Amino acid sequence: MAYKINDDCISCGACADQCPVNAISEGDGKYVIDADTCVECGACNGVCPVGAPNAE
């Protein structure tokens, strides 16, 4: 299942920089992951300082 960013997101952008398929973009108040593009690699979760990206 694709990753999703929860409300713990602090909008630092670290996850977007690490996404190999550019599935992460800045949303309204937090970053969001395009579920259709996400390849479930977990790179975003590994760099997030607050652990906001999680597998659904």
Secondary structure, 3 states (H helix, E strand, C coil): CCEEECCCCCCCCHHHHHCCCCCEEECCCCEEECCCCCCCCCHHHHHCCCCCEEEC
